[in-house]
Amino acid sequence: MNDLSPERITELRRMSPEAKLREAERLWWEGRKERANAIRNEHPDWSEESVQAEVRRVLLSEAMNEG
């Protein structure tokens, strides 16, 4: 979901803190799935365990570089 229309922004601003947290978590898992799909496409021969390990490595690396 990349809808940042004025209507969507208004909807997001009206959300309770709890709803915002749930939405953030949903987006986190959606992004993680997208990252895994990209890795699978790059490495079709990798096992699911290897794909998930790479997802963790990449996300941790990105998080460490932001701080």
Protein Blocks (a to p, Z undefined) as FASTA:
>chain_A
ZZfcfklmmmmmmpcfklmmmmmmmmmmmmmmmmmmmmmmmmmmbcfklmmmmmmmmmmm
mmmmmZZ
